[in-house]
Amino acid sequence: MEKFNALQEIVTERRSIKPAVFNGKKIEDHEIRQLLELAHWAPTHGFTEPWRFVVYSGKAVVQFCHRHADLYRQGTLPDKFNAGKYEKQKHNGDKASHVIIAFMQRGDNSNITQLEEICATAAAMQNILLGAEALGIAALWSTGGMVMHGVMKTWLGLREEDIVIGLVYLGYTDEPLKPGRRVPVEAKTTWIDELK
């Protein structure tokens, strides 16, 4: 019960924290390695372990965010371009300590579906987020900007069958926690105790 209570506290206190409210304090690289080690223990069908990570730290955080913004500008039609979105992407790294890109590297076992590989990679990312909460690190899993577009995949040198799952911005914040879930679990659950 003690383990469950500790896990429950970590899970229910985890929040998505936007990089704009990070305070600029740096995370030790060994803590990032601890988070990646947690990711490594995600469930994986057939032990394919499809998750892959690119970690940006130091000056590379701001440089990556500038490149990401440039990818958005280059990959967006002029009538769809949003200057505010561009500026947000450009400055997401100003106070972030690290940025992790997570992607699913598709294996060659045709018995393992693409969806299973995506889910495994998403589970690995959730492990990172829960580990960050346990260490007092603010985190945001982002799919904004060009993350879900082919231009990001090309920029990263990924294959067609690989899929970018998201970015994780990591840092620290002084902001208080916002409220959690608003809809109770009962409204999202159907219990069946006997099939007819």
N, C-alpha and C positions, 0 to 999 in steps of 0.2 A: 504493500500500500504506500510505503514511503516513496518508492521509485515512481509510482503512478502520480502521486501528489506533486513531486518535483517536475515530472514531465508535463502535467496539466498546467502548472504555473508557467512554464516556458511557452507552451503552445498558446495559452490564452492571453499572455501578455505581449506576444509578438505583434508588432505593427509594422506596416509599410511606412517608412519615413523618407520624405522627399529630400534629395540632395541639397535643395535650397536652404534647408534648416539645419544642415550639418554645421559643426562649429570649427572645422579645419584641423582638429587634433588628429594626429596620425596613429594608425594601428600598427603594432609590431608585426613584421612579416611572419614570425613564427605562429602568431594567432591566425593569420590567413591560412597558413599550412595546416593548422588544426582543423579549420573549417573544411578545407579540401579533403582532409582525411575522413571527416564525417561524411562528406558527399560520397566518398568511395564505398561506403557501406550501404548504399541504397539498394533496394531489391532489383534484381535483374534476371530476366528469363534466360536460361541457358548460359548464365555467367558471361554474357556478351559485354557487359560494362561499357555501354555506348557513350557515356558522358565524356566530354572533353572540355577543358577550360583554358582560357587565355587570361592571364592576370596582368593588369596594368598597375604599376605603383610609381611613386615618386613623380617626376616630371611627365612621365608617360600618361598619367591620368588626364591631365589637362590637354595634352597633345591628342590623345584618343578622342576626347570630347569635341575638340575642334575639327578633327577629321570626320567624326560622326556627323557633325553639323554640315560640313562641306558635302558629305555624301547625300544628305537630305536636300541641300540646295541643288546639287547636280542631278539628282534622281527624281526631282519633282517638277512637273509641268508648271510653267510660269503662272497660269491662272489658279493653280492649286497651292502654290508656295505661300507659306505663312511665316512672316518675319518674326513673330513672337515665338513660334515653335522653333525656328532656327536659333534664335538667341538662347532659348531654354536649353536646347541640346548642346550648344556651344559652351554654356556656363555650368552644366551639371557637374563638372569635375572641379570647379573652383575650390570647393571646401571638402570634397570627397578624399578619402585616404587611398582607396583602392577601387578598381572596377574589374569585375570578372565577367567575361563573355562565356556563356555556356552554350555548347552545341552538341547535338546528337550526331555521332559518327556512325553511319549505317554499316552494319556488319554484312557478311556474305552468307549468313545462315538464313535461307529462305523460309524456314519454319518459324522464325521469329518475325512477327509483323512489325511494320514501321510504327504503328501505334504503341506497341509494347516498348519499343526503343525510346520513343518520345516520352512515354510515361516514366520509364526508368530514369531518364535524364531530368525530368521534372521532379521526381522524388529526390534525386541527388541535390537539386537546387533547394528543395524544402529543407533538407538536412543542413545546408549552409545557413539558411535563414534561421532555423531553430538554434543552431550553434552560435550564430551571431547574437541572438537574444540572450542566450545563456552567458555570453561574455560581455554583455552590456554594449554591444556594437549596434548602431543603427544601420538598417539595410532597406533597400528598395529593389524589388525584382521588376525590371522595366522591359516592356516590349514596344516602347515608343520609338519615334524617329524612324530610322531605316532598319531597325532590328529584324523585322519580319519580311523584309524585301530582299529580292535577289541581289541587289547591289551590295548589301552587307556580306552576303555569302561569297560573292565574287571577290570583294575586298579582302576577306579573310583567307581566300584561296581554298575554299571548301568545294567538295564535289557536289554534283546535282542532287544526289540522294541524301546528303547531310542536311541537317536543319538547325538553324540558330533558334535556341529556346528563349534566350533573353540575356539581359545584362543585369548584374547585381552591383549596385552602388553601395559602398560600405564607408562608414565613418562614425563619428560620434555626434550627439546632439544634446542640447540643454533643454529642448522642448518637452513639455509634459505629454504623457500618453493621451491619445484621443480614445473615445469610447470604442468598444468592440462591436460584435455582431448585433444587428438590430432585429432580425427575424429569428425566433426561437427554432431550435432543431426540430421540434415536434411538427412545425409547419412544413418541413422539408423531408419528412420521413413517413413511410408507410410500413406498418408492422403486419406481418402475416404469420399466424401461428398454425394454420392448417390449410392445405390446398384442397379444393373440392373438385 
